[in-house]
Amino acid sequence: MTEQDIEAGRNNAIISYLTIFGTIIAFYLNNENKNEFASFHIRQALGLWLTFFALGYIIGSFDSWAISLGFYLFFAVLFIYGFTNALGRKAQAVPLLGDLYQKIFANLGK
């Protein structure tokens, strides 16, 4: 990725981490010009949001504040990590799950 590609896709990459609606909006904004940097972060944010909602449904059935707190803290760290990478113009995958999201959503945004 060149510096021009990163700069052109930076706004969409940042938007993608702002709620699930931000991910959808960034996907459609990136649909016309297909920026590699934005696509990387959109795939990552989409994976984080889908995993958050799927696991959140299961975690909610435990009715334990300790489990819920650990769950929210885990995803908060991952979202902050991805968001700061988008702000810092880096295409680094989030720990543990980022590479998996890139493989699963490989054709998304191409």
Backbone bond lengths (Angstrom), bond angles and torsions (degrees), N, CA, C in turn:
res aa  C-N    CA-C-N  psi(-1)  N-CA   C-N-CA  omega(-1)  CA-C   N-CA-C  phi
1 M - - - 1.445 - - 1.518 109.46 -
2 T 1.288 115.50 134.12 1.454 120.14 177.52 1.520 109.50 -87.56
3 E 1.301 115.47 165.85 1.465 121.23 178.54 1.531 111.04 -63.17
4 Q 1.322 116.69 -32.87 1.479 120.26 178.04 1.522 111.05 -68.32
5 D 1.332 117.40 -38.75 1.470 120.93 176.97 1.520 111.04 -63.87
6 I 1.316 115.48 -42.83 1.463 120.17 -179.50 1.521 110.47 -64.07
7 E 1.327 116.31 -45.10 1.461 120.01 -178.95 1.527 111.65 -66.02
8 A 1.330 116.95 -36.62 1.463 120.41 -179.58 1.532 112.14 -69.70
9 G 1.315 117.08 -31.99 1.459 120.15 -177.52 1.508 115.08 -100.29
10 R 1.313 117.04 1.36 1.464 121.30 -174.54 1.527 112.70 -61.96
11 N 1.326 118.04 -43.90 1.469 120.26 -178.45 1.524 111.51 -62.61
12 N 1.322 117.18 -43.51 1.465 120.06 178.40 1.527 111.39 -65.90
13 A 1.319 116.59 -35.31 1.466 120.41 178.20 1.530 110.38 -64.40
14 I 1.312 116.87 -41.68 1.463 121.27 179.55 1.524 110.48 -68.16
15 I 1.318 116.85 -44.47 1.469 121.76 -179.59 1.526 111.06 -59.79
16 S 1.316 117.09 -33.80 1.467 120.46 -174.67 1.528 113.44 -62.54
17 Y 1.321 118.57 -23.19 1.463 121.10 -179.46 1.530 113.02 -89.48
18 L 1.325 117.11 -6.80 1.461 120.62 -177.71 1.521 109.86 -92.15
19 T 1.281 117.55 88.75 1.468 127.90 -178.71 1.528 111.38 64.31
20 I 1.297 115.54 168.90 1.466 120.90 178.82 1.526 110.31 -65.51
21 F 1.332 116.44 -31.07 1.460 120.22 177.91 1.522 110.78 -67.03
22 G 1.325 117.48 -35.71 1.458 121.28 175.43 1.520 111.45 -62.96
23 T 1.324 116.63 -37.36 1.462 120.87 177.57 1.526 110.63 -64.79
24 I 1.323 116.38 -43.49 1.470 120.71 179.34 1.526 110.52 -65.83
25 I 1.326 117.04 -43.49 1.467 121.03 178.71 1.525 110.34 -62.86
26 A 1.330 117.57 -45.27 1.467 121.05 179.19 1.520 111.03 -62.48
27 F 1.334 117.04 -37.22 1.467 120.30 178.11 1.532 110.60 -61.29
28 Y 1.322 116.76 -46.43 1.464 119.39 -179.37 1.522 112.66 -71.85
29 L 1.318 118.09 -33.35 1.462 120.31 175.40 1.528 111.31 -67.36
30 N 1.320 116.57 -33.20 1.461 121.16 -179.57 1.524 111.81 -83.99
31 N 1.299 117.70 -9.11 1.457 122.13 -176.09 1.527 113.25 -64.17
32 E 1.317 117.50 -32.35 1.465 120.63 -177.68 1.526 112.71 -75.28
33 N 1.327 116.34 -50.37 1.466 120.19 -171.73 1.521 114.94 -102.03
34 K 1.314 119.41 -6.66 1.476 124.85 174.76 1.531 113.14 45.46
35 N 1.303 116.21 70.14 1.452 121.71 177.96 1.525 109.61 -85.98
36 E 1.313 117.14 130.28 1.468 123.02 -176.93 1.529 112.58 -63.61
37 F 1.324 117.08 -43.13 1.465 121.33 -179.85 1.528 111.19 -64.28
38 A 1.316 116.66 -45.49 1.470 120.87 178.39 1.520 110.45 -64.83
39 S 1.317 117.80 -41.48 1.466 121.19 179.32 1.522 111.37 -61.02
40 F 1.323 117.08 -40.28 1.462 121.17 177.97 1.529 110.78 -57.97
41 H 1.320 116.50 -50.04 1.463 120.28 -177.59 1.528 112.51 -73.05
42 I 1.317 117.88 -31.09 1.467 120.55 176.45 1.523 110.10 -65.89
43 R 1.336 117.15 -43.96 1.472 120.30 177.11 1.522 110.90 -60.32
44 Q 1.317 115.64 -42.42 1.454 120.52 -178.63 1.536 111.24 -67.25
45 A 1.326 117.29 -45.17 1.462 120.70 -179.90 1.526 111.06 -65.80
46 L 1.320 117.10 -39.74 1.463 120.34 178.24 1.524 110.72 -62.01
47 G 1.317 116.79 -43.64 1.456 120.64 177.60 1.518 112.21 -62.56
48 L 1.325 116.73 -42.05 1.460 120.16 178.37 1.525 111.54 -63.20
49 W 1.328 116.70 -44.55 1.468 119.69 -179.23 1.522 111.71 -66.07
50 L 1.311 117.65 -43.73 1.464 119.70 -179.65 1.527 111.37 -65.03
51 T 1.323 116.99 -40.62 1.464 120.67 177.52 1.520 110.61 -67.01
52 F 1.317 116.69 -39.51 1.459 121.14 178.32 1.530 111.01 -59.30
53 F 1.328 116.83 -47.80 1.464 119.76 -178.60 1.526 112.02 -69.55
54 A 1.322 117.44 -40.54 1.465 120.37 -179.21 1.534 111.08 -65.90
55 L 1.323 117.24 -47.89 1.460 120.24 179.33 1.523 111.83 -72.46
56 G 1.323 117.16 -31.43 1.461 120.92 178.92 1.509 112.05 -62.22
57 Y 1.310 116.48 -36.14 1.461 120.81 177.40 1.526 110.42 -63.47
58 I 1.317 116.54 -41.36 1.466 121.45 179.45 1.533 110.69 -72.30
59 I 1.322 117.09 -44.76 1.466 121.96 -178.45 1.534 110.19 -63.35
60 G 1.316 117.87 -34.10 1.459 121.44 -179.71 1.508 113.67 -61.87
61 S 1.312 117.64 -24.77 1.464 120.39 -178.96 1.529 112.85 -77.16
62 F 1.334 118.58 -13.08 1.461 121.16 -179.42 1.526 113.16 -76.67
63 D 1.326 117.39 -26.12 1.464 122.37 178.48 1.536 111.84 53.65
64 S 1.331 114.79 47.04 1.458 120.96 178.69 1.527 108.70 -131.04
65 W 1.317 117.07 127.02 1.454 119.48 -178.47 1.519 111.36 -67.14
66 A 1.326 118.63 -31.84 1.469 121.66 -179.04 1.530 110.66 -67.04
67 I 1.320 116.19 -43.32 1.471 119.87 179.00 1.522 110.11 -67.27
68 S 1.327 116.65 -43.86 1.471 120.64 179.63 1.521 111.16 -63.11
69 L 1.326 116.88 -41.88 1.459 120.63 179.57 1.531 111.07 -62.82
70 G 1.327 116.93 -44.35 1.462 120.48 177.39 1.520 112.22 -61.75
71 F 1.323 115.86 -40.28 1.467 121.53 178.84 1.525 110.87 -62.53
72 Y 1.336 116.67 -50.34 1.468 120.23 -179.04 1.519 111.66 -65.90
73 L 1.299 117.60 -37.78 1.461 121.14 178.78 1.526 111.30 -65.28
74 F 1.332 116.22 -42.50 1.464 121.11 178.42 1.530 111.15 -58.54
75 F 1.325 116.39 -48.86 1.462 118.82 -178.50 1.520 112.72 -73.81
76 A 1.325 117.57 -30.87 1.463 119.61 176.10 1.522 110.36 -61.87
77 V 1.314 116.54 -42.88 1.476 120.67 179.14 1.528 110.26 -63.25
78 L 1.334 117.19 -43.25 1.470 119.90 -179.87 1.528 111.94 -65.60
79 F 1.339 117.19 -42.18 1.464 120.22 178.64 1.524 111.30 -65.79
80 I 1.317 117.26 -42.01 1.467 120.72 178.82 1.528 110.38 -64.80
81 Y 1.321 116.67 -40.13 1.473 120.56 177.90 1.535 110.91 -61.21
82 G 1.331 116.24 -47.86 1.462 119.79 178.96 1.514 112.04 -64.49
83 F 1.327 117.10 -42.15 1.461 121.93 -179.52 1.525 111.12 -63.45
84 T 1.337 117.35 -44.46 1.466 119.71 179.45 1.525 111.81 -67.48
85 N 1.325 117.30 -31.95 1.469 119.17 174.43 1.521 111.19 -66.39
86 A 1.323 117.23 -38.77 1.469 120.17 177.13 1.526 110.07 -65.88
87 L 1.325 117.02 -41.47 1.467 120.36 177.05 1.529 111.51 -64.51
88 G 1.330 116.18 -38.26 1.461 121.61 -177.72 1.515 114.73 -85.70
89 R 1.337 116.97 8.45 1.474 123.21 176.78 1.531 112.62 62.80
90 K 1.342 116.61 37.32 1.464 121.58 178.78 1.516 109.77 -113.70
91 A 1.313 116.49 143.33 1.467 121.79 175.16 1.524 108.15 -107.69
92 Q 1.323 116.04 65.29 1.456 123.02 179.82 1.514 108.97 -105.61
93 A 1.320 116.62 133.72 1.460 121.01 178.98 1.525 110.25 -73.61
94 V 1.333 115.54 147.30 1.465 119.49 176.40 1.521 108.51 -67.59
95 P 1.327 117.23 149.21 1.467 120.07 -179.58 1.528 111.93 -60.54
96 L 1.298 115.74 149.85 1.462 126.31 176.31 1.521 114.51 72.22
97 L 1.313 119.08 -50.15 1.460 121.02 -170.37 1.527 115.13 -114.16
98 G 1.307 118.49 -17.48 1.459 122.21 -172.45 1.520 114.61 -59.26
99 D 1.321 118.23 -44.12 1.465 121.09 179.53 1.528 111.03 -66.35
100 L 1.313 116.21 -36.02 1.465 120.73 177.06 1.520 110.88 -63.46
101 Y 1.327 117.02 -43.16 1.468 120.59 178.67 1.525 111.25 -63.69
102 Q 1.313 116.79 -37.72 1.458 119.80 179.73 1.528 111.10 -65.66
103 K 1.335 117.18 -35.29 1.468 120.96 178.42 1.523 111.58 -74.12
104 I 1.336 116.69 -43.71 1.469 120.79 -177.27 1.528 110.51 -64.27
105 F 1.339 116.43 -45.59 1.463 120.87 -176.07 1.526 111.51 -100.75
106 A 1.315 117.26 32.75 1.474 121.31 -175.39 1.526 113.19 -59.02
107 N 1.307 118.09 -34.61 1.465 120.79 -177.51 1.520 112.84 -90.21
108 L 1.313 117.90 -4.24 1.446 122.04 -179.86 1.521 109.44 -74.71
109 G 1.290 116.87 125.16 1.459 121.22 177.33 1.511 114.49 82.12
110 K 1.315 118.65 13.42 1.466 120.10 178.74 1.501 110.17 -103.92
